[in-house]
Amino acid sequence: MERKIDRKQAVWDEIRGLKLIAEYVPGLVPSTFLNSLVKALSPYATIWLSAQLLEELAGPCRANILWKWVIATLAVTAALGIVNALLKRWNDTAGDLYNPNKKRIITDKFFSMDYADVDDQKIRDLRAQIFQNENFMGYGLNRCLENLENLVQSVVGILSGLGLTVTLFISPVADAKWRILNGFLPPLALMAMMALTIWFGAVTSRILMQKQTEMNDLGTLGNRLFHKLFNMCPDGKRRLDIRTYSQEKIIRPTMEESAFVPGGPFDRLYKGPWSMLASAASGTSAIFTGCVYIFACLKAWGGAFGIGSVTQYVGAATALAGNVAMFLETVNFISANAPFMEDTFRLLDTPNAMYQGSLTTEKRSDRQYHVEFRDVSFRYPGTENWALRHVNMKFKVGSRLAIVGENGSGKTTFIKLLCRLYDPQEGQILLNGIDIRKYNYRDYMDIFSVVFQDFQLLPQSLGANVAGSGSYDRERVKKALVDAGFEECMSAMPQGLDTQLYKDFAENGVEVSGGEAQKIAIARALYKDAPFIILDEPTAALDPMAEAEIYGKFNDIVTDKTAIYISHRLSSCKFCDEIAVFDQGQVVQQGTHDGLVEAEGKYRELWNAQAQYYTK
C-alpha cells in the first residue's frame, strides 16, 4: 500500500496524535518525555565520570582527588537511578492506562457520530483497518509514543555525544611521530566513516520499513485471519458448530494460508537479501567502533590525552553514531506512520452531517403526539435502490399499529426513519405538524422506546440493563420485568436485580436464553416509559406459551402509548387497531385484520401462505 508522504504533514500528525494521547491519558506524554530524557543522559554521565576516575588512576592517582570522583560517581549514579526509577514508575503507571483509554478515543467518536455513519460499512472497515494497523506493526497512535521516546533519546544522545567527543579531534598530539593525527585528514576520514555507517544503516532501515509498509494490506489480512480464527474455538456461540461439523478442517487450511506462516512472504523478507543488508549495516557499525577505538588509542599513545579519555571518546563516539542512526530511523518512522495516522484522523474527523435541531419536544402529559409520513422516500448510502418510496401514513394517537411484509419490504427502514436514525432524501416526517428535523435530536429520541430485532444486552446487572443506568428506581424495574413476563425468571435470579448477566465480567454471571433476553429487552422499553413503543419482532425468540402471555396482556403493557408492532406472524396482528402492509418499499394496503384478509391483495396472500400453521 503506497501513499504519498508529506513530511511536514507527518510531523503535524505526530503532534496531534500526542495531544490526543495526552487528553485521554494524562501524564503519559510528559512522563515519556522526561523518562526518555533522563534515560538518554544517564549513560553519558556515567561515561564522563568513569573517564575522570580512570584518568586519575592512570595518572597522579591522588587519594583526595580519587575520593572526590568516587563520591561524585556514586552520588550522580544514585541520583540518576532514583530519578530513573521514579520516572519509570510514573511512565509505567500511565502506560498501564494507555491501551484501555486509547480504545475510548474511537469509542467516544462512535458515541457522538451520526447513526448513518456508524452504520456505514466504509466507516466500520476504516475502524477495523485502524486496529489492524496497530496490531500488525504498531503503526498509528502507538507509534507516536515510540517516536517521541526515540526522538528525545536520539537528540539528547547526539548533543551529549558531540559534547564529549569534540576534544578527541582538537586535542593535539605531542609526539612527533604521531603528529599526522593532528592534521585534518584522520578526523575527516573518521567522520566520513561515521557518516557512511549512519547512511548505510538509515538506508537499510528505510528500505526494510518501505517493504514492510508495502506489505501492510497482506499483514493486516493475516492479522485478521489469526485474530478471528484463533478466537473462534473458545467462542461460546461457535463451539457447538465447530465440534459438530468438524470446522477445524476449514479453519486450519485458512490459517495456513496466512502471510505469517513459515515460508510465507514475511518469512522470505526477513530471511532474504534485505535481512543480509541489515546484518551488513550492523557489521559496518562495528567496524566504525573499531576505527574510533584505534584513533583514540593512537592519540593517547601520542600524548594528546590520558587513558581515561580513551574510554570517554570510544563510548561517546559509538553512542553518537548510534543516536544519529536512531534519529534518522525515527524520522523515517514518522514519515512511514503518516498514512496510518491519516486513517485515524479520517475517522475522528468524520463530520456530523445530520442537523441536530433546536426546538424542544413538548412533554405532553396527555401524550397527544401526531406523526405523519408525507411522501417519504429513502435509500441507503452507496446504493441506487430505494428502500422506501413515496410513503404516506398517519398514526392515530394511542393506537396499535402493526407493520407487516416480506423480508426487505422496508419495515425496519420505516422504523429507523421514524426514530430519526436516518433522514429521508425526499418528503417529510412530521411530529404535531412540525418537521422532526427541527426538534432537538436528543429530545426527539426520548419519546421512543424501541425493541429492535437484533437488540443487545450488556454484561451488567439485570437492573442496570433494564434501566440503562447504574442507579435506578428498583420498583419500576421490577414492574417492567413483571409486565414483560419475566417475573418467574427474576425470582430465580440468585441476586435479584443485582444478578450479573453473562459471564464476561462475573464468574457467577447468569447466561440468559434468547427468549429471556427478549423479555428483558421488552422490560427495558417499558421502563423508559416513552409515548411511543416500537416492537420489532418482539416475540421471535419466545415459546408459544410465553408469546400468548405477552399478547394477552399487550394492552396492559403499552397502556396509553402509541404502539408500533412489526411482525412476520400475521396471527399476532389481530389485536392491533390498524395494519400497514409493506411491499417493495411502499405501503400497499392499510386497514384492520378482518378487512384486509377479506380483500384481494398482499395481506391476504401472506395470510393464506401462513394460515395452515394457525389454530384457534
C-alpha positions in Angstrom: 0.0 0.0 0.0 2.0 3.0 -1.3 0.8 6.5 -0.4 2.5 9.9 -0.9 4.1 11.2 2.2 4.2 14.9 3.1 6.9 15.1 5.8 5.6 18.4 7.2 2.1 17.0 7.5 3.6 13.8 9.0 5.1 15.9 11.8 1.9 17.7 12.5 0.0 14.4 12.6 2.5 13.1 15.2 2.0 16.3 17.3 -1.8 15.9 17.0 -1.5 12.3 18.0 0.5 13.1 21.1 -2.1 15.8 22.1 -4.8 13.2 21.7 -3.0 10.7 23.9 -2.3 13.5 26.5 -6.0 14.2 26.6 -7.1 10.7 27.2 -4.1 9.5 29.3 -2.9 12.5 31.3 0.7 12.1 32.4 1.7 9.6 29.7 3.3 12.1 27.3 5.2 14.2 29.9 6.4 11.1 31.7 7.5 9.5 28.4 9.4 12.7 27.5 11.1 13.1 30.9 11.9 9.3 31.2 13.5 9.3 27.8 15.5 12.5 28.6 17.0 11.1 31.8 17.5 7.6 30.2 19.5 9.3 27.4 21.6 11.4 29.8 22.4 8.6 32.2 25.0 6.7 30.2 26.9 9.8 29.1 27.1 11.0 32.7 28.5 7.6 33.7 30.9 7.6 30.7 32.3 11.1 31.7 32.6 10.3 35.4 34.3 6.9 34.7 36.7 8.7 32.3 37.7 11.2 35.1 38.2 8.4 37.6 40.3 6.3 35.2 42.3 9.4 34.2 43.2 10.0 37.9 44.0 6.3 38.5 46.3 6.1 35.4 47.9 9.5 36.2 48.7 11.2 39.5 46.5 8.8 41.5 45.9 11.4 44.3 43.8 9.9 47.0 41.9 13.0 47.9 41.0 13.6 44.2 40.1 9.9 43.7 37.7 10.1 46.7 36.1 13.1 45.2 35.5 11.4 41.9 34.3 8.2 43.6 31.8 10.1 45.7 30.7 12.2 42.7 30.2 9.0 40.7 28.3 7.3 43.4 26.2 10.4 44.1 25.3 11.0 40.4 24.7 7.3 39.7 22.4 7.0 42.8 20.6 10.2 41.9 20.1 9.2 38.3 19.0 5.7 39.5 16.4 7.2 41.8 15.1 9.7 39.2 15.1 7.0 36.6 13.1 4.6 38.9 10.6 7.4 39.8 10.1 8.4 36.2 9.8 4.8 35.0 7.2 4.1 37.7 5.2 7.2 36.6 5.6 6.3 33.0 4.7 2.6 33.6 1.6 3.6 35.7 0.4 5.9 32.9 1.3 3.3 30.3 -1.0 0.8 32.0 -3.9 3.1 31.3 -2.9 3.6 27.7 -4.5 0.7 25.9 -8.0 0.8 27.5 -8.1 4.6 27.3 -6.8 4.6 23.7 -9.8 2.5 22.7 -12.0 5.2 24.3 -10.9 7.6 21.6 -12.6 5.6 18.9 -15.5 4.6 21.2 -16.2 8.2 22.1 -16.2 9.1 18.4 -18.8 6.4 17.6 -21.0 7.5 20.5 -21.1 11.0 19.1 -21.2 10.1 15.4 -24.4 10.2 13.3 -26.0 6.8 13.2 -25.9 6.8 9.4 -22.1 6.9 9.7 -21.9 4.3 12.5 -24.0 2.0 10.3 -21.9 2.7 7.2 -19.7 -0.2 6.1 -16.9 2.1 5.0 -16.7 3.6 8.5 -16.6 0.1 10.1 -14.0 -1.0 7.6 -11.9 2.0 8.5 -12.2 1.3 12.2 -11.1 -2.3 11.6 -8.2 -1.0 9.5 -7.0 1.3 12.3 -7.0 -1.6 14.8 -5.1 -3.8 12.3 -2.5 -1.1 11.6 -1.8 -1.0 15.3 -1.8 -4.8 15.8 0.3 -5.5 12.7 3.4 -3.3 13.0 2.4 -0.9 15.8 1.6 2.0 13.4 -0.9 4.7 14.3 -1.1 6.2 17.8 1.1 3.5 19.3 4.0 4.7 17.0 3.6 8.3 18.2 4.8 7.4 21.7 7.6 5.3 20.4 8.7 8.1 18.0 8.6 10.6 20.9 10.8 8.4 23.1 13.3 7.6 20.3 13.4 11.2 19.2 14.2 12.6 22.7 16.8 9.9 23.3 18.5 10.4 20.0 18.6 14.2 20.1 19.9 14.2 23.7 22.3 11.5 22.7 23.6 13.4 19.7 24.1 16.6 21.7 25.8 14.8 24.6 27.9 12.7 22.3 29.1 15.8 20.4 30.0 17.5 23.7 32.1 14.5 24.9 33.8 13.8 21.6 34.8 17.3 20.3 38.1 17.3 22.3 39.0 14.0 20.6 39.6 15.9 17.4 41.1 19.1 18.8 43.5 17.7 21.4 47.0 17.9 19.8 49.5 15.0 19.8 52.8 16.0 21.3 54.9 13.0 20.0 56.4 14.0 16.7 55.9 10.6 15.0 52.2 10.8 15.6 51.7 14.4 14.6 50.0 13.3 11.4 47.0 12.7 13.7 46.8 16.5 14.3 46.0 17.1 10.6 42.5 17.3 9.2 42.7 14.0 7.2 42.4 11.4 10.0 39.5 13.2 11.7 37.9 13.7 8.3 38.3 10.0 7.4 36.8 9.1 10.8 33.8 11.4 10.3 33.4 10.1 6.8 33.4 6.5 8.2 30.7 7.6 10.7 28.7 9.2 8.0 28.9 6.1 5.8 27.9 3.9 8.8 24.9 6.1 9.6 23.9 6.5 6.0 24.1 2.8 5.3 22.1 2.0 8.4 19.5 4.6 7.6 19.1 3.5 4.0 18.8 -0.1 5.1 16.2 0.8 7.7 14.2 2.8 5.3 14.2 0.1 2.7 13.0 -2.5 5.2 10.4 -0.2 6.5 9.2 0.6 3.0 9.0 -3.2 2.2 7.0 -3.8 5.4 4.7 -0.9 4.7 4.1 -2.1 1.1 3.0 -5.4 2.6 0.7 -3.8 5.1 -2.5 -5.0 3.4 -1.1 -8.5 3.4 -0.1 -8.2 7.0 -3.4 -6.8 8.2 -5.3 -9.6 6.4 -3.0 -12.1 8.1 -3.7 -10.5 11.5 -7.4 -10.5 10.9 -7.3 -14.2 10.0 -5.3 -15.1 13.1 -7.4 -12.9 15.4 -10.7 -14.2 14.1 -9.9 -17.8 13.6 -8.0 -18.3 16.8 -10.9 -16.8 18.8 -13.5 -18.9 17.1 -12.8 -22.1 19.0 -13.4 -20.8 22.6 -16.3 -18.6 21.4 -19.4 -20.0 23.2 -21.6 -19.2 20.2 -19.5 -21.2 17.8 -18.3 -24.2 19.9 -21.2 -26.4 19.0 -21.0 -25.8 15.2 -17.2 -26.3 15.2 -17.4 -29.6 17.1 -20.5 -30.9 15.3 -19.3 -30.1 11.8 -15.5 -30.5 12.3 -15.0 -27.0 11.1 -11.3 -27.1 12.0 -11.0 -28.6 8.6 -11.9 -25.2 7.2 -10.2 -23.1 9.9 -6.7 -24.7 9.8 -6.1 -24.5 6.0 -7.2 -20.9 6.0 -4.8 -20.1 8.8 -2.0 -21.9 6.9 -2.6 -19.5 4.0 -1.7 -16.5 6.2 1.2 -14.3 5.4 3.0 -15.1 8.6 3.4 -18.9 8.1 6.9 -20.4 7.6 7.9 -19.8 4.0 5.4 -17.0 3.7 6.2 -13.5 2.3 7.3 -12.1 5.7 9.4 -15.1 6.4 11.1 -14.6 2.9 11.5 -10.9 3.6 13.4 -11.4 6.9 15.5 -14.3 5.6 16.2 -12.8 2.2 18.7 -10.2 0.9 17.1 -7.4 2.9 18.0 -9.3 6.1 21.6 -9.7 4.9 21.7 -6.0 4.2 20.6 -5.2 7.7 23.3 -7.5 9.0 25.9 -5.7 6.9 24.7 -2.4 8.3 25.3 -3.7 11.8 28.7 -5.0 10.8 29.7 -1.6 9.4 28.8 0.0 12.7 31.1 -2.5 14.5 33.9 -1.5 12.1 33.4 2.2 12.8 33.6 1.5 16.6 36.9 -0.3 16.0 38.2 2.7 14.0 37.3 5.1 16.7 39.0 2.9 19.2 42.2 2.8 17.1 42.2 6.6 16.5 41.6 7.4 20.2 44.3 4.9 21.4 46.9 6.3 18.9 46.2 9.9 20.0 46.5 8.8 23.7 49.8 7.0 22.8 51.0 10.2 21.2 50.3 12.1 24.4 47.1 14.0 23.4 45.2 12.8 26.5 45.2 10.1 29.1 43.9 6.6 29.1 40.7 7.6 30.9 39.7 9.9 28.0 40.0 6.9 25.6 37.1 5.3 27.4 35.1 8.5 27.2 35.8 9.0 23.5 35.1 5.5 22.4 31.9 5.2 24.4 30.7 8.7 23.4 31.6 8.4 19.7 30.0 5.0 19.4 26.9 6.2 21.1 26.9 9.3 18.9 26.8 7.2 15.8 24.0 5.0 17.2 22.0 8.1 18.2 22.3 9.7 14.8 21.2 6.4 13.2 18.3 6.3 15.7 17.3 9.9 14.8 17.3 9.2 11.1 15.3 6.0 11.7 12.8 7.9 13.8 12.4 10.4 11.1 11.7 7.5 8.7 9.2 6.1 11.1 7.4 9.5 11.4 7.1 9.5 7.6 6.1 5.9 7.4 3.5 6.4 10.2 1.8 9.3 8.4 -0.6 7.3 6.2 -1.7 5.3 9.2 -2.3 8.4 11.2 -4.3 9.8 8.3 -6.6 6.7 8.7 -7.1 7.5 12.4 -7.8 11.2 11.8 -10.1 10.4 8.8 -12.3 8.5 11.2 -12.0 11.0 14.0 -12.7 13.9 11.6 -15.9 12.4 10.2 -18.3 15.3 10.4 -21.8 15.0 11.8 -23.9 16.0 8.8 -27.3 15.4 10.5 -28.9 18.6 11.6 -29.5 18.4 15.4 -32.5 20.8 15.6 -33.3 23.3 18.3 -37.0 23.0 19.1 -37.8 21.3 22.4 -40.1 18.3 22.1 -43.1 19.1 24.1 -43.5 16.9 27.2 -47.3 16.3 27.0 -49.0 14.7 29.9 -51.8 13.6 27.6 -49.4 12.0 25.2 -51.1 13.7 22.3 -48.5 13.2 19.6 -49.4 13.1 16.0 -47.0 11.6 13.5 -47.3 11.8 9.7 -45.1 10.4 6.9 -45.6 12.7 4.0 -44.4 11.4 0.6 -41.3 9.9 2.2 -38.6 8.2 0.1 -35.3 6.9 1.3 -32.3 4.9 0.0 -29.3 3.8 2.0 -25.9 5.4 1.3 -24.0 3.7 -1.5 -27.0 2.2 -3.3 -29.3 3.4 -6.0 -32.2 1.2 -4.8 -35.0 2.9 -2.9 -35.7 1.2 0.4 -38.8 3.3 0.8 -40.7 5.1 -1.9 -43.5 7.7 -1.6 -44.7 6.5 1.8 -47.7 8.4 3.2 -49.1 7.4 6.6 -50.6 9.0 9.8 -50.6 7.5 13.3 -53.6 7.7 15.5 -52.6 8.6 19.0 -52.9 5.7 21.4 -53.5 3.2 18.6 -51.9 -0.1 18.0 -50.3 -0.2 14.5 -49.0 -3.5 13.0 -46.5 -3.3 10.2 -46.2 -6.5 8.1 -44.5 -7.5 4.9 -41.9 -9.8 3.4 -38.2 -9.5 4.2 -36.7 -6.5 2.5 -40.1 -4.7 2.1 -38.9 -1.7 4.1 -40.4 -2.3 7.6 -37.3 -1.8 9.7 -36.2 1.1 7.5 -39.6 2.8 8.2 -38.8 2.5 12.0 -35.2 3.9 11.5 -36.6 6.9 9.8 -39.3 7.4 12.4 -36.7 7.3 15.2 -34.5 9.6 13.1 -31.6 7.3 12.9 -31.6 8.4 9.2 -33.1 11.3 7.4 -35.1 10.7 4.2 -33.9 12.0 0.9 -37.4 13.0 -0.1 -40.5 14.0 1.8 -41.1 14.9 5.4 -41.8 13.2 8.7 -43.9 15.5 10.9 -44.5 15.4 14.7 -47.5 17.5 15.6 -47.3 19.2 12.2 -43.6 20.1 12.5 -40.7 18.5 10.6 -38.9 16.3 13.0 -35.5 17.6 11.8 -36.4 20.9 13.6 -36.6 19.2 17.0 -33.6 18.8 19.3 -32.3 15.4 18.3 -31.9 14.0 21.9 -35.3 15.3 22.9 -36.9 13.7 19.9 -35.2 10.4 20.6 -36.6 10.4 24.1 -40.2 10.0 23.0 -39.4 6.5 21.6 -38.9 3.1 23.3 -37.7 0.5 20.8 -37.1 -3.2 20.9 -35.1 -3.9 17.7 -35.0 -7.4 16.3 -31.2 -7.6 16.9 -31.3 -5.9 20.3 -28.3 -6.3 22.6 -28.0 -6.7 26.4 -24.8 -5.7 28.3 -22.8 -7.9 30.6 -24.0 -5.8 33.5 -26.6 -6.4 36.3 -30.2 -7.2 35.4 -31.5 -4.0 36.9 -28.9 -1.8 35.0 -29.8 -3.5 31.7 -33.5 -2.6 32.2 -32.9 0.9 33.4 -30.0 1.7 31.2 -28.2 3.2 34.2 -26.3 2.1 37.3 -28.7 4.0 39.5 -32.4 3.4 39.0 -35.8 3.0 40.6 -35.9 -0.6 41.7 -39.7 -0.9 42.0 -40.2 0.5 38.5 -37.6 -2.0 37.1 -39.4 -4.9 38.9 -42.8 -3.7 37.5 -41.4 -3.5 34.0 -40.0 -7.0 34.2 -43.3 -8.4 35.6 -45.2 -6.7 32.8 -42.8 -8.2 30.2 -43.4 -11.7 31.6 -40.1 -12.1 33.4 -41.4 -12.4 37.0 -40.7 -16.1 37.4 -37.2 -15.8 36.0 -36.5 -12.8 38.1 -37.4 -14.6 41.3 -35.0 -17.4 40.3 -32.1 -14.9 39.8 -29.6 -15.6 42.7 -29.1 -11.9 43.4 -32.3 -10.5 42.1 -31.9 -7.2 40.2 -28.2 -7.2 41.1 -27.5 -10.5 39.3 -24.9 -10.1 36.6 -25.9 -11.1 33.1 -23.4 -13.3 31.2 -20.0 -14.4 32.4 -17.9 -11.7 30.7 -17.1 -9.9 33.9 -18.5 -12.2 36.6 -17.9 -15.8 37.3 -21.4 -16.2 38.8 -23.0 -14.4 35.9 -26.2 -15.8 34.5 -26.5 -16.9 30.9 -30.0 -16.0 29.8 -31.7 -17.7 26.9 -32.8 -15.9 23.7 -36.4 -15.8 25.0 -35.4 -14.5 28.4 -33.2 -11.8 26.8 -36.1 -10.7 24.7 -38.3 -10.3 27.7 -35.6 -8.2 29.4 -35.4 -6.0 26.2 -39.1 -5.5 26.3 -38.9 -4.6 30.0 -36.2 -2.0 29.1 -38.5 -0.4 26.6 -41.3 -0.3 29.2 -39.1 1.2 31.9 -38.2 4.2 29.6 -42.0 4.9 29.6 -41.8 6.8 26.3 -45.1 7.9 24.5 -44.2 5.6 21.5 -43.3 2.0 22.0 -41.9 0.1 18.9 -41.6 -3.6 18.9 -39.7 -5.3 16.0 -40.5 -9.0 16.1 -40.7 -8.8 20.0 -41.7 -12.5 20.4 -39.5 -14.1 17.8 -37.4 -16.0 20.4 -40.3 -16.8 22.8 -42.0 -20.1 23.0 -45.8 -20.3 22.2 -46.9 -20.1 25.9 -44.7 -17.0 26.6 -45.8 -15.4 23.3 -49.5 -16.0 24.2 -48.8 -14.4 27.7 -47.3 -11.3 26.1 -50.2 -10.9 23.6 -52.8 -11.5 26.3 -51.5 -8.6 28.4 -50.3 -6.4 25.5 -52.9 -3.7 26.1 -51.9 -3.6 29.8 -48.3 -3.4 28.9 -48.5 -0.4 26.4 -51.4 1.3 28.3 -51.9 4.7 26.7 -48.8 4.6 24.5 -48.9 4.5 20.7 -47.6 1.1 19.8 -46.0 0.1 16.5 -45.6 -3.6 16.1 -43.5 -5.3 13.3 -44.1 -9.0 12.8 -43.9 -11.8 10.3 -46.6 -13.7 12.2 -49.9 -12.3 10.9 -51.9 -14.1 13.5 -50.3 -11.9 16.1 -51.5 -8.8 14.4 -55.2 -9.4 15.2 -55.1 -7.3 18.4 -53.8 -4.2 16.5 -56.2 -1.4 15.6 -54.6 -1.0 12.1 -52.3 -2.9 9.9 -50.0 -1.4 7.3 -48.7 -3.8 4.6 -45.3 -3.0 3.1 -44.2 -4.4 -0.3 -41.0 -3.3 -2.1 -40.6 -0.2 -0.1 -44.2 1.0 -0.4 -47.3 0.9 1.7 -49.6 -1.1 -0.5 -52.5 -1.7 2.0 -53.9 -0.3 5.2 -56.8 -1.5 7.3 -57.9 -3.9 10.0 -57.1 -7.6 10.0 -60.7 -8.6 9.2 -60.9 -6.1 6.4 -57.6 -6.9 4.8 -58.0 -10.7 5.0 -61.2 -10.4 3.0 -59.9 -8.1 0.4 -57.7 -9.0 -2.6 -54.1 -8.0 -2.0 -50.7 -8.7 -0.4 -52.0 -9.2 3.1 -54.5 -11.9 2.1 -51.7 -13.5 0.1 -49.4 -13.6 3.1 -52.2 -14.7 5.4 -53.1 -17.7 3.1 -49.5 -18.7 3.0 -49.3 -18.9 6.8 -52.9 -20.0 7.5 -52.0 -23.7 7.6 -50.0 -23.1 10.7 -52.7 -21.2 12.7 -55.1 -22.9 15.1 -57.9 -21.3 17.1 
